[in-house]
Amino acid sequence: MRPRRLRLASFLAVAAAGALCAACGATTDPAARADLERHLAQLPMSEETFPPSETFLPMAFVVGQWTEHRLTDDKGRASLVTYKLVGQESGGYWLEIVTETYQGREATKLLVAMPSGRDPAGMEIRALRIKKGRGAPVDVDPGTLLEARARYRASLDLLAMSIESQEKDDVRVPAGHFIGCFSVQTPGPWGPWQTPSVVCSHPSVPLSGVVRAAPVSKTGLMELVGFGATGAESEL
């Protein structure tokens, strides 16, 4: 079945309404919550140790790379976000983001061009497809893709996060023990919280390199639970 098209403004209105309901707990899906909690409970704790690097040389983007992060919000609620590079086309990369929350599962596939390299301010979203739960995929109208930049800023921030700093930390997360992570406080809004954040990155991790992150001004945590240099496959 060919994916139908939807103007981004309509999608954002639906998403905003869903977010408001989620805040009051009305849209929690018991089945989705059970699936997520089962997935979280099955996450392994890796004993692998990743050695330090004197310089942060980010891993080149290669189709097949993936990362999975567990996010915990200020109320202690967890979610899982998986980033995957699933294709390359017309000078850009197909980035797929799968988000699992108490409200359900959403997969988003973006064709991202990077004329300015890893600078998120210069990234362009040239195509966008969205799939909510078991519904049919939806292609966003090309005429409204500029509006997608604001909604997916956090995703592009994470894709672009490769920062070298003088400060280093040893960080243990479910994905392993990372020695000498480069630790830096972002100067402005970043990532899922859109606030200044402390981010620990390691060159052994593909895509963003992010091992752990936390907002400066509120409670929250992002931890790497799995990653790979190959094997990512598209759900869309």
Helices and strands as residue ranges (DSSP letters): E 4-6, H 8-23, H 30-41, E 49-50, E 66-72, E 78-89, E 92-101, E 104-113, G 120-122, E 124-132, E 138-140, G 142-147, H 148-151, H 153-160, E 168-173, E 176-185, G 191-193, E 197-201, E 210-215, E 221-228
